[in-house]
Amino acid sequence: MTRFASALSRHPVASHAIGETAGVVLERFDGDDPDLLVCFVSPHFAGAFDDMANALRNLLDPGVLIGMTVVSVIGDAQEIEDAPAVSLFAARLPGARFVPARLEVEGTPDGDAVVGWPEGDELAPGTEAPTLLLFADPFSFPVDGFLRRLSDDLPHLTVVGGMASAAARPGGNTLVLDDAVVDDGAVGVFVSGAGLHTVVSQGCRPIGDPYVVTGAQRNFVEALAGRPALDRLRDLAEAVSDEDRALLQQGLHLGVVVDEHRVEFGRGDFLVRNVLGGDRESGAIAVGDRIEVGRTVQFHVRDAAAADEDLRALLRGEQAEAALVFTCNGRGHRLFGVPDHDAGVLAELLGPIPAAGGFCAGEIGPVGGHSFLHGFTASIALFS
């Protein structure tokens, strides 16, 4: 029995694109209904997504339909940048469980709260801990805070997905969950019993030595191993090669060790965050996250070669029947200078498996056992 199917259409007319992709799924599944149907559409179809979703439900009758608008669409080994495209992913897994959730932010006397969480025993653990496939609007859903709360309350829950990226203003993105078509909040599906695991490629490499943070306030790192952070950075810039020095000037990042119990730190042990600037007077650097005193950090650089090497190293040796791919809208041709990089590497190393996804305004996936919101990342859900 065929368990997975994917379909890509580049037709500029919405009805034709849905007809093409739904027809492929019907043929692959021999008329059986998919348990999960995931749809990614480019901005060109944002206004028609309501009708497209309705057509998919009528044609394929999925157990759960989830989708979002993205600036660029991924289908199998192709990345369709800045052109009309629709990508479908379908799974038929009779032994798996799929629980949909429409998440919204509501004001309460105690502050904003996320509502829509499944109740009762719908998420009762079985033989496999559930994974939350999450699509969110970046303007109306607090993904960072939501993930921190989940990490505290449900540490064994893995979250993977991405932020809709088709619009640069509130109300411009579209999310779909079954018969709900919305422009705010988040939509998700809790998946269990599907053999789902994740790979998160942050596309960076460490440079220099690791240091313990000895001074910090909010998102400002003031001191590293007893010296001003900027002094440590200046020493690093003087010690590295001309090529690495140029990368430091183009974009600097700080990797924060997730599991401090480890003796040595390697690929996948750091949560990478942007360095936003520095204060010459105090010697502090500003980082795109809160960094606490006592955490171990290391400077990182990112370029096309490092991103390619990181993705290949993480996928090498993996085995999967299908994949959902959430890559950053800053990757693609803009970073690598060639088309279809991330999708192509996936197909090269794992074979021509059904795959679908999109370029996101933020990617969600686990690092060191906890789920985070990332940038410039390829977060991949593998079904095996």
C-alpha positions as CSV (number, residue, x, y, z in Angstrom):
1,M,0.0,0.0,0.0
2,T,1.3,3.4,-0.9
3,R,1.7,5.4,2.3
4,F,2.9,8.8,1.0
5,A,2.4,10.9,-2.1
6,S,3.4,14.4,-3.2
7,A,2.4,16.6,-6.1
8,L,3.6,19.9,-7.5
9,S,1.9,22.2,-10.0
10,R,3.3,25.4,-11.5
11,H,0.0,26.2,-13.3
12,P,-0.9,29.9,-12.8
13,V,-4.6,29.2,-12.6
14,A,-5.7,28.0,-9.2
15,S,-8.4,25.5,-10.3
16,H,-5.9,23.9,-12.8
17,A,-3.2,23.7,-10.1
18,I,-5.5,22.0,-7.7
19,G,-6.8,19.6,-10.4
20,E,-3.2,18.6,-11.3
21,T,-2.0,18.0,-7.8
22,A,-5.2,16.3,-6.5
23,G,-5.2,14.1,-9.5
24,V,-1.7,12.8,-8.7
25,V,-2.7,12.0,-5.1
26,L,-5.8,10.2,-6.3
27,E,-3.8,8.1,-8.7
28,R,-1.0,7.3,-6.2
29,F,-3.5,6.3,-3.5
30,D,-5.8,4.5,-6.0
31,G,-8.8,6.4,-4.8
32,D,-8.2,5.9,-1.0
33,D,-8.6,9.0,1.2
34,P,-5.5,10.4,2.8
35,D,-5.3,10.6,6.6
36,L,-3.2,13.8,6.4
37,L,-3.1,16.3,3.6
38,V,-0.7,19.2,3.7
39,C,-0.9,22.1,1.2
40,F,1.6,24.9,0.5
41,V,0.7,27.7,-2.0
42,S,2.6,30.7,-3.3
43,P,1.3,34.3,-2.7
44,H,-0.2,34.2,-6.2
45,F,-3.0,32.0,-4.9
46,A,-3.6,33.7,-1.5
47,G,-6.9,35.1,-2.5
48,A,-8.1,31.8,-3.9
49,F,-6.9,29.6,-1.0
50,D,-10.4,29.3,0.5
51,D,-11.8,27.8,-2.8
52,M,-8.7,25.7,-3.3
53,A,-9.0,24.2,0.2
54,N,-12.7,23.5,-0.4
55,A,-11.9,21.7,-3.6
56,L,-9.2,19.6,-2.0
57,R,-11.6,18.5,0.7
58,N,-14.2,17.6,-1.9
59,L,-11.8,15.7,-4.1
60,L,-9.7,13.9,-1.6
61,D,-11.7,13.9,1.6
62,P,-8.7,14.0,3.9
63,G,-8.9,13.1,7.6
64,V,-7.1,16.4,8.4
65,L,-6.2,19.2,5.9
66,I,-3.6,21.7,7.0
67,G,-1.9,24.4,4.8
68,M,-0.4,27.9,4.6
69,T,0.8,30.5,2.1
70,V,4.6,30.8,1.6
71,V,6.7,33.0,-0.5
72,S,8.2,30.1,-2.3
73,V,7.1,26.5,-2.6
74,I,9.0,23.2,-2.4
75,G,7.9,20.1,-4.2
76,D,10.0,16.9,-4.2
77,A,13.5,18.0,-5.5
78,Q,12.3,21.5,-6.7
79,E,12.2,24.9,-5.1
80,I,9.9,27.2,-7.0
81,E,11.0,30.7,-6.1
82,D,9.0,33.8,-7.0
83,A,6.6,32.0,-9.3
84,P,3.1,30.5,-9.0
85,A,3.1,27.0,-7.4
86,V,1.1,24.6,-5.4
87,S,2.6,21.7,-3.5
88,L,0.7,18.8,-1.8
89,F,1.8,16.2,0.6
90,A,-0.5,13.3,1.5
91,A,-0.1,10.5,4.0
92,R,-2.2,7.4,4.5
93,L,-1.3,5.8,7.8
94,P,-4.2,3.8,9.3
95,G,-2.3,3.1,12.5
96,A,-1.4,6.7,13.2
97,R,-3.4,9.4,15.0
98,F,-3.9,13.0,13.9
99,V,-5.5,15.6,16.2
100,P,-6.1,19.0,14.7
101,A,-5.8,22.3,16.7
102,R,-6.7,25.9,15.8
103,L,-4.7,28.1,18.1
104,E,-5.5,31.7,18.8
105,V,-4.4,34.4,21.2
106,E,-7.0,35.9,23.5
107,G,-6.7,38.6,26.2
108,T,-7.5,37.5,29.8
109,P,-7.3,39.4,33.1
110,D,-3.9,37.7,33.6
111,G,-2.6,38.7,30.1
112,D,-2.7,37.1,26.7
113,A,-3.4,33.4,26.5
114,V,-3.2,30.8,23.8
115,V,-6.6,29.0,23.4
116,G,-7.7,26.1,21.2
117,W,-5.5,23.4,22.9
118,P,-7.1,19.9,22.6
119,E,-8.8,18.7,25.7
120,G,-9.4,15.4,27.4
121,D,-7.4,12.4,26.5
122,E,-6.9,13.3,22.8
123,L,-3.2,13.7,23.4
124,A,-2.8,10.9,25.9
125,P,0.6,9.3,25.2
126,G,0.8,6.0,23.4
127,T,3.7,4.0,22.2
128,E,5.1,7.2,20.5
129,A,5.2,10.7,21.9
130,P,3.2,13.1,19.7
131,T,4.8,15.6,17.4
132,L,3.0,19.0,16.8
133,L,3.1,20.1,13.1
134,L,2.6,23.8,13.5
135,F,2.0,26.6,11.0
136,A,1.7,30.1,12.4
137,D,1.2,33.7,11.3
138,P,4.3,35.8,12.3
139,F,2.2,38.9,13.1
140,S,-0.3,37.5,15.4
141,F,1.0,34.4,17.2
142,P,3.8,34.5,19.8
143,V,5.7,31.4,18.7
144,D,8.8,32.1,20.9
145,G,6.8,32.4,24.1
146,F,4.5,29.5,23.1
147,L,7.5,27.2,22.6
148,R,9.1,28.2,25.9
149,R,5.8,27.3,27.7
150,L,5.6,24.0,25.9
151,S,9.2,23.2,26.8
152,D,8.3,23.7,30.5
153,D,4.9,22.0,30.5
154,L,5.4,19.3,27.9
155,P,9.1,18.7,27.6
156,H,8.6,15.5,25.5
157,L,6.5,17.2,22.8
158,T,8.4,17.9,19.6
159,V,7.2,20.8,17.5
160,V,8.1,21.2,13.8
161,G,6.8,23.6,11.2
162,G,7.2,27.2,10.1
163,M,5.8,30.7,9.9
164,A,3.7,31.8,6.9
165,S,5.8,34.0,4.7
166,A,3.6,35.2,1.8
167,A,3.0,38.7,3.1
168,A,4.9,41.4,4.9
169,R,1.9,42.8,6.8
170,P,-0.7,41.6,9.3
171,G,-3.6,39.9,7.7
172,G,-1.8,39.1,4.5
173,N,-1.0,35.4,5.2
174,T,-3.5,32.6,5.0
175,L,-3.7,29.4,7.2
176,V,-6.0,26.4,6.5
177,L,-7.2,23.8,8.9
178,D,-9.9,21.5,7.6
179,D,-12.8,23.9,6.8
180,A,-11.3,26.9,8.6
181,V,-9.5,29.5,6.5
182,V,-7.9,32.2,8.7
183,D,-5.4,35.0,8.5
184,D,-4.1,35.0,12.1
185,G,-3.0,32.8,15.0
186,A,-1.8,29.3,14.2
187,V,-3.0,25.9,13.0
188,G,-1.5,22.6,14.0
189,V,-1.9,18.8,13.9
190,F,-0.7,16.5,16.7
191,V,0.8,13.4,15.0
192,S,1.5,10.2,16.8
193,G,2.2,6.6,15.5
194,A,3.6,7.9,12.2
195,G,7.3,7.3,12.7
196,L,8.0,11.0,12.6
197,H,11.4,12.5,13.6
198,T,13.1,15.8,12.7
199,V,16.4,17.1,11.4
200,V,17.3,20.8,12.0
201,S,20.2,22.3,10.0
202,Q,21.1,25.7,11.3
203,G,23.7,26.1,8.6
204,C,26.5,27.5,10.7
205,R,29.9,26.4,11.9
206,P,31.6,27.3,15.2
207,I,34.6,29.5,15.1
208,G,37.1,30.2,17.9
209,D,36.7,28.7,21.4
210,P,33.7,28.2,23.6
211,Y,33.3,30.6,26.6
212,V,31.2,30.7,29.7
213,V,29.0,33.8,30.0
214,T,30.1,35.7,33.1
215,G,28.1,38.8,32.6
216,A,24.6,39.3,31.0
217,Q,21.5,41.4,31.2
218,R,18.4,40.5,29.1
219,N,19.7,40.0,25.6
220,F,23.1,41.7,26.2
221,V,26.1,39.5,26.8
222,E,28.5,41.7,28.7
223,A,31.4,39.4,29.6
224,L,32.8,36.1,28.3
225,A,35.1,34.2,30.7
226,G,35.8,37.3,32.7
227,R,36.5,39.7,29.8
228,P,34.2,42.1,27.9
229,A,32.5,40.2,25.1
230,L,33.7,42.7,22.4
231,D,37.3,42.1,23.5
232,R,36.8,38.4,23.0
233,L,35.4,39.1,19.5
234,R,38.3,41.4,18.6
235,D,40.8,38.7,19.6
236,L,38.9,36.2,17.5
237,A,38.9,38.5,14.5
238,E,42.7,39.0,14.7
239,A,43.3,35.2,15.0
240,V,41.2,33.9,12.1
241,S,41.9,33.7,8.4
242,D,41.1,36.5,6.0
243,E,38.2,34.4,4.7
244,D,36.7,33.9,8.1
245,R,37.2,37.5,9.0
246,A,35.2,38.5,6.0
247,L,32.4,36.1,7.2
248,L,32.5,37.7,10.7
249,Q,31.9,41.1,9.0
250,Q,29.1,39.8,6.9
251,G,27.1,38.3,9.7
252,L,28.0,37.1,13.1
253,H,26.1,34.6,15.2
254,L,26.4,33.2,18.7
255,G,25.7,29.5,19.5
256,V,24.3,28.8,22.9
257,V,24.9,25.2,24.2
258,V,21.5,23.6,24.9
259,D,22.7,20.8,27.1
260,E,25.3,22.0,29.6
261,H,25.8,18.5,30.9
262,R,27.8,17.5,27.8
263,V,31.6,17.4,28.0
264,E,32.2,18.3,24.4
265,F,30.1,20.3,22.0
266,G,29.5,19.6,18.3
267,R,27.0,19.9,15.5
268,G,23.5,20.1,16.8
269,D,24.5,21.1,20.4
270,F,24.2,24.8,19.8
271,L,21.1,27.0,19.5
272,V,22.3,29.7,17.0
273,R,21.2,33.3,17.5
274,N,22.1,36.5,15.6
275,V,24.5,39.0,17.0
276,L,22.7,42.3,16.5
277,G,25.4,44.8,17.5
278,G,27.8,45.9,20.2
279,D,28.4,48.7,22.6
280,R,32.0,49.9,22.5
281,E,31.7,51.8,25.8
282,S,30.5,48.8,27.9
283,G,32.0,46.0,25.7
284,A,28.7,44.2,25.5
285,I,27.2,42.6,22.5
286,A,23.4,42.4,21.7
287,V,22.0,39.0,20.8
288,G,18.6,38.0,19.4
289,D,17.7,36.1,22.5
290,R,18.0,36.2,26.3
291,I,21.4,34.7,27.4
292,E,21.8,33.8,31.0
293,V,25.0,34.0,33.1
294,G,26.7,30.5,33.3
295,R,25.7,29.4,29.8
296,T,28.4,28.2,27.4
297,V,28.5,30.0,24.1
298,Q,30.7,30.0,21.0
299,F,30.7,32.4,18.0
300,H,29.5,31.0,14.7
301,V,29.7,32.1,11.0
302,R,27.3,31.2,8.2
303,D,27.9,30.9,4.5
304,A,26.8,28.8,1.6
305,A,29.5,26.2,2.1
306,A,28.8,25.9,5.9
307,A,25.1,25.6,5.3
308,D,25.6,22.9,2.6
309,E,28.0,21.0,4.8
310,D,25.7,21.1,7.8
311,L,22.7,19.9,5.9
312,R,24.6,17.1,4.3
313,A,26.1,15.9,7.5
314,L,22.8,15.8,9.3
315,L,21.0,14.0,6.5
316,R,23.8,11.5,5.7
317,G,22.8,8.1,7.1
318,E,19.1,9.1,7.5
319,Q,16.4,6.9,6.1
320,A,12.9,8.1,5.3
321,E,9.8,7.4,3.2
322,A,8.7,11.0,3.0
323,A,9.5,14.5,4.2
324,L,8.1,17.9,5.0
325,V,10.6,20.7,4.5
326,F,10.6,24.1,6.1
327,T,13.5,26.3,4.9
328,C,14.2,29.9,5.5
329,N,13.2,32.5,2.9
330,G,16.8,33.7,3.2
331,R,18.2,30.5,1.9
332,G,17.4,29.2,-1.6
333,H,19.1,30.9,-4.6
334,R,19.8,34.0,-2.4
335,L,22.2,32.1,-0.2
336,F,23.5,29.2,-2.4
337,G,23.5,31.0,-5.8
338,V,21.9,27.9,-7.4
339,P,18.3,26.7,-7.5
340,D,16.8,23.8,-5.6
341,H,19.6,23.4,-3.1
342,D,17.9,22.1,0.1
343,A,15.3,20.1,-1.8
344,G,18.0,18.8,-4.1
345,V,20.3,17.7,-1.2
346,L,17.3,15.9,0.4
347,A,16.6,14.0,-2.8
348,E,20.3,13.2,-3.4
349,L,20.9,11.7,0.0
350,L,17.5,10.1,0.8
351,G,16.4,9.3,-2.7
352,P,13.3,10.4,-4.7
353,I,10.9,10.3,-1.7
354,P,7.7,12.3,-1.6
355,A,8.5,15.7,-0.2
356,A,6.7,19.1,0.1
357,G,7.3,22.3,1.9
358,G,7.9,26.0,1.7
359,F,10.2,28.9,2.4
360,C,9.2,30.3,5.8
361,A,9.5,33.5,7.8
362,G,10.9,31.4,10.7
363,E,11.4,27.7,11.0
364,I,10.4,25.6,14.0
365,G,12.2,22.5,15.1
366,P,14.1,20.9,18.0
367,V,17.7,21.4,19.0
368,G,19.1,19.5,22.0
369,G,15.7,18.1,22.9
370,H,13.8,21.4,23.0
371,S,11.8,23.0,20.2
372,F,12.7,26.6,19.1
373,L,12.0,29.2,16.5
374,H,14.9,29.6,14.1
375,G,16.1,31.7,11.3
376,F,18.2,30.7,8.2
377,T,17.4,27.1,9.1
378,A,16.2,24.0,7.2
379,S,13.9,22.2,9.6
380,I,12.8,18.8,8.1
381,A,10.2,16.4,9.3
382,L,11.0,12.8,8.2
383,F,8.5,10.0,8.1
384,S,10.3,6.6,8.5
